[in-house]
Amino acid sequence: MAQSHELRYEDALKRLEHLVAELDRSDLDLETRLKKFEEGTKLARVLVKKLDQAKKKVEILVKHHVGEPTLLPFEDDLSDGEHGHDAAG
């Protein structure tokens, strides 16, 4: 697997979702669960960082085009239930 900071946001999210599904299995031993949990925690940090960077980029673009910083509402695809859960998890 590529380093988590090199993954595209969508790929990191899919991997995290896969890890969560694996952790839900009851047949995994504790050591395996801990390794998967650790990887998931790292991926979650990467995802938050990527979202932060995107937010800052949007704010910069808005400032550049409008003249003063203005936060605009962010519409995400998760609000329509497409992925079966909300953006918060």
Secondary structure, 3 states (H helix, E strand, C coil): CCCHHHCCHHHHHHHHHHHHHHHHCCCCCHHHHHHHHHHHHHHHHHHHHHHHHHHHHHHHHHHHHHCCCCCCCCCCHHHHCCCCCCCCC
